[in-house]
């Protein structure tokens, strides 16, 4: 009888990870991905974030991390894809910290990619939502410079530097 109870308890203990709720598994994969990203193992981190999304398709933080990792790897096309998925789900009118982070990050990606027109649109949007965000103002100026509007860009960069001091 004791052997049967021991075997039953062992079976229950071993089955719990298999029966874990998908959102719990997604969270564990996400945490593992963050740790791998911090240690510079970007390919392994990507696998964890993708696996987290397979477990929970609405796991916004995993999408944000995918955008960040792909940007770090200079794969701007995929970075833009994951950031845009987040914006489509929440829209650029939303002002949650996470949405503002996506707009900020996507503005950077467009800038680094050389898509200054798109970068101007996002930095303008962020500055509309956060008028005192002088970093966004500076990046808007740099984006205007990149797009060929030197006078407007320099004016914004100078204003951002003045106000941030």
Buried (B, 14 or more C-beta within 10 A) or exposed (E): EEEEEEEEEEEEEEEEEEEBEEEEBBBBBBEBBBEBBEEEBBEBBBBBBEBBBBBBEEBBBBBBBBBBBBBEEEBBEBBBBBBBBBBEEBEBEBEEEEBBBBBBBBBBBBBEBEBBEBBBBBBBBBBEBBEEBBBBBBBBBBBBBBBEBEEBBBEBBEBBEEEEE
